[in-house]
Amino acid sequence: MIKAVNIKKQFGDVKVLKGITTEFYAGKTNLIIGRSGAGKTVFLKTLVGLIIPTEGDVFYGDTNFTKLEETEIRKIRMDIGMLFQGSALFDSMTVEENIRFPLDMFTNMTKKEKLDQVNFCLERVELEGVNDRYPSETSGGMQKRVGIARAIVLNPKYLFCDEPNSGLDPKTAIVIDELIQRITRDNNITTIINTHDMNSVLGIGENICFLNEGKLEWVGNKEEVLTSKNEILSDFIFASEFLKKVRDQHF
């Protein structure tokens, strides 16, 4: 579990986060949603320690992450996996080398142990046998899967995903969503996803935090999001004409 307590962040005179308190649960897909400029990216980076809050605390379990020394922070970061918006693969490395990179950097595993772990992760993301391909030889959806494999290669307790469906067609995006959800449940990971994708919200939104103008406006799940009486949330969710028709027909 990760808990944010009264998180505030100010850049100069601009208040981006205005006192956010919420929890993210293990074994669930936790989504952060909101309009552009709502503070989603700053909040995500604050949770992972890339941005220091002006005020407030982030807890990983019972540990106050924001109060740790650098050496202690490194220990927790060993338990964190990151899936970046553009996959962030190394073009000059093969798929196997990309996934193995965290093992090379942070473990003393033997060459065989590393290969076994790489192959295990490739199997988890249903990409067996593509070890020797380069990112340029794979599709966007495959690159996302490689990114997921690299993110889980150290068996993280926490997984952060920044717009994992960016640039993907709807069908592939659903596959990636379901893959992230399955890995989250199977390994009891605390997964936090920053997304604009309404298909993700309605498909895997087990715990949804809706930010509006730097504040936590609403918390709920994918069933509750469609029937919420919160007008600001409804205006965001039903921005498209298609979803307005879905609401009018079923609610």
MODA-V35385 format. One record per helix or strand. SS is the DSSP state (H for helix, E for strand). FROM is the first residue (numbers start at 1). LEN is the number of residues. If there is no record, write none. Layout:
ss-><SS;SS>
from-><FROM;FROM>
len-><LEN;LEN>
This chain:
ss-><E;E;E;H;E;E;H;H;E;E;H;H;E;H;H;E;H;E;H;E;E;H;H;H>
from-><2;14;29;40;55;63;65;70;80;94;95;111;134;135;140;158;170;190;198;207;215;222;231;241>
len-><10;11;5;9;6;2;3;8;4;1;12;14;1;3;13;5;18;5;7;6;6;4;7;10>
